[in-house]
């Protein structure tokens, strides 16, 4: 097997366990992303790591709230940024594939008790899809053992990475409901790659709330 990043041959001991655990067979020892899981106390609203587990400053300042809360799997550190850049900007669609088991397990830890839950990936615009060829949020949703429904579309905007924090917070809502899809009756969990200011997730949640969905959560790969 070749490493997903450097394409060198990986030394693997073949066993029945390894054959049934293929999502782990993706990186050599040098290239395997050194991701840090979010553990311990977090902000109850956005899932940010907090020493005392109190509501963080950003969430206290946020006006209006359609989202019940967000939970994330990893710290958004340099290792995580590098992995997501490989996936999103260098067209490496399979870079996240080895994380499938951890993503599914992390989701179930936070939302496994929700009944009749539907996953809604945060969409990218048509223009961004033509440029990137896939939606990383839909990819993450596909790794979770729950129904997925594309309820939202997005107007084209400049890349978030090119905006300052203030510019992100001041963005007009770019999301709108997709035509033709009936709204599910159970809770919704929005799926995205990163929660930073929370603007993207909250904009998406606002559209769903206005449409009549009362129970909305989110799950992101990183925070």
For each residue, the residues with C-beta under 8 A, 3 or more apart:
1: 9 10 12 25
2: 7 8 9 10
3: 6 7 8 9 10 26 27 28 31
4: 7 26 27 31 92 94 95 97 98
5: 27 28 31 86 92 95
6: 3 28 30 31
7: 2 3 4
8: 2 3 28
9: 1 2 3
10: 1 2 3 25 27 28
11:
12: 1 18 25
13: 18
14: 18 19
15: 18 19
16: 19 20
17: 20 21
18: 12 13 14 15 21 22 24 25
19: 14 15 16 22
20: 16 17
21: 17 18 24 25 101
22: 18 19 25
23: 26 97 98 99 100 101
24: 18 21 98 101
25: 1 10 12 18 21 22 98
26: 3 4 23 32 94 97 98
27: 3 4 5 10 31 32 33 98
28: 3 5 6 8 10 31 32
29: 32
30: 6
31: 3 4 5 6 27 28
32: 26 27 28 29
33: 27 79 80 82 83
34: 79
35: 74 75 79 80 83 99
36: 74 75 77 79 80
37: 73 74 75 106
38: 42 47 49 72 73 74 75 223
39:
40: 49
41: 49 50 51 52 53
42: 38 46 47 48 49 50 53 71
43: 46 47 48 50 53 54 55 56 59
44: 53 55 69
45: 55 56 59 62 65 67 69 70
46: 42 43 56 58 59 69 70 195 198 223
47: 38 42 43 69 70 71 72 195 220 223
48: 42 43 56 58 223
49: 38 40 41 42 75 223
50: 41 42 43 53 54 56
51: 41
52: 41
53: 41 42 43 44 50
54: 43 50
55: 43 44 45 59 60
56: 43 45 46 48 50 59 60
57: 60 61
58: 46 48 61 62 197 198
59: 43 45 46 55 56 62 198
60: 55 56 57
61: 57 58
62: 45 58 59 65 198 202
63:
64: 206
65: 45 62 202
66: 202 205 206 208 209 216
67: 45 70 190 201 202 205 216 217 218
68: 215 216 217
69: 44 45 46 47 217 218
70: 45 46 47 67 195 198 201 217 218 219 220 223
71: 42 47 110 111 217 218 219 220
72: 38 47 76 195 219 220 221 222 223
73: 37 38 102 103 106 219 220 221 222
74: 35 36 37 38 77 80 221 222 223
75: 35 36 37 38 49 80 222 223
76: 72 80 81 194 195 196 222 223
77: 36 74 80 81
78: 81 82
79: 33 34 35 36 82 83
80: 33 35 36 74 75 76 77 83 84 221 222
81: 76 77 78 84 85
82: 33 78 79 85 86
83: 33 35 79 80 86 87 95 96
84: 80 81 87 88 136 193 194 221 222
85: 81 82 88 89 90
86: 5 82 83 89 90 92 95
87: 83 84 90 92 93 95 96 136 139
88: 84 85 132 136 193
89: 85 86 132
90: 85 86 87
91: 132 133
92: 4 5 86 87 95
93: 87 133 134 139
94: 4 26 97
95: 4 5 83 86 87 92
96: 83 87 99 100 103 136 139 140 143 221
97: 4 23 26 94 100
98: 4 23 24 25 26 27
99: 23 35 96 102 103 143 221
100: 23 96 97 103 104 143
101: 21 23 24 104 105
102: 73 99 105 106
103: 73 96 99 100 106 107 140 143 144 221
104: 100 101 107 108 143 144 145
105: 101 102 108 109
106: 37 73 102 103 109 110 219
107: 103 104 110 111 112 144 146 189 219
108: 104 105 111 112 145
109: 105 106 112
110: 71 106 107 219
111: 71 107 108 114 117 189 217 219
112: 107 108 109
113:
114: 111 117 186 187 189 217
115: 186 187
116: 184 185 186 187
117: 111 114 146 147 186 187 188 189
118: 146 147 148 149 184 186 187 188 189
119: 141 144 146 147 148 149 188 189 191
120: 141 148 149 150 151 152 188 189 190 191 204 208
121: 135 137 138 140 141 148 150 190 191 192
122: 137 152 154 190 191 192 200 201 204
123: 135 137 138 150 152 153 154 175
124: 128 129 132 135 137 154
125: 128 129 154 155 156 157 174
126: 129 130 156
127: 130 131 156
128: 124 125 131 132 156
129: 124 125 126 132 133 134 135
130: 126 127 133
131: 127 128
132: 88 89 91 124 128 129 135 136
133: 91 93 129 130
134: 93 129 138 139
135: 121 123 124 129 132 138 139
136: 84 87 88 96 132 139 140 193
137: 121 122 123 124 140 141 191 192 193
138: 121 123 134 135 141 142 148 150 191
139: 87 93 96 134 135 136 142 143
140: 96 103 121 136 137 143 144 191 192 193 221
141: 119 120 121 137 138 144 148 191
142: 138 139 148
143: 96 99 100 103 104 139 140
144: 103 104 107 119 140 141 148 191 219
145: 104 108
146: 107 117 118 119 189
147: 117 118 119 184
148: 118 119 120 121 138 141 142 144
149: 118 119 120 181 184
150: 120 121 123 138 178 181
151: 120 177 178 181 183 188 208
152: 120 122 123 175 176 177 178 204 207 208
153: 123 175 176 177 178
154: 122 123 124 125 157 174 175 176
155: 125 174 175 176
156: 125 126 127 128 174
157: 125 154 171 174
158: 162 163
159: 162 163
160: 163 168 196 200
161:
162: 158 159
163: 158 159 160 167 168 171
164: 167 168
165: 168 169 197
166: 169 170
167: 163 164 170 171
168: 160 163 164 165 171 196 197 199
169: 165 166 197 199
170: 166 167
171: 157 163 167 168 174 199 203
172:
173: 203 206 207
174: 125 154 155 156 157 171 203
175: 123 152 153 154 155 203 204 207
176: 152 153 154 155 207
177: 151 152 153 181 207 211
178: 150 151 152 153 181
179:
180:
181: 149 150 151 177 178
182:
183: 151 211 212 213
184: 116 118 147 149 188 213
185: 116
186: 114 115 116 117 118 215
187: 114 115 116 117 118 215 216 217
188: 117 118 119 120 151 184 208 213 215 216 217
189: 107 111 114 117 118 119 120 146 216 217 218 219
190: 67 120 121 122 201 204 205 208 216 217 218 219
191: 119 120 121 122 137 138 140 141 144 218 219 220
192: 121 122 137 140 195 200 201 218 220 221
193: 84 88 136 137 140 220 221 222
194: 76 84 220 221 222 223
195: 46 47 70 72 76 192 198 201 218 220 222 223
196: 76 160 168
197: 58 165 168 169
198: 46 58 59 62 70 195 201 202
199: 168 169 171 202 203
200: 122 160 192 203 204
201: 67 70 122 190 192 195 198 204 205 218 220
202: 62 65 66 67 198 199 205 206
203: 171 173 174 175 199 200 206 207
204: 120 122 152 175 190 200 201 207 208
205: 66 67 190 201 202 208 209 216 218
206: 64 66 173 202 203 209 210
207: 152 173 175 176 177 203 204 210 211
208: 66 120 151 152 188 190 204 205 211 213 216
209: 66 205 206 212 213 214 216
210: 206 207
211: 177 183 207 208
212: 183 209
213: 183 184 188 208 209 216
214: 209
215: 68 186 187 188
216: 66 67 68 187 188 189 190 205 208 209 213
217: 67 68 69 70 71 111 114 187 188 189 190
218: 67 69 70 71 189 190 191 192 195 201 205
219: 70 71 72 73 106 107 110 111 144 189 190 191
220: 47 70 71 72 73 191 192 193 194 195 201 223
221: 72 73 74 80 84 96 99 103 140 192 193 194
222: 72 73 74 75 76 80 84 193 194 195
223: 38 46 47 48 49 70 72 74 75 76 194 195 220
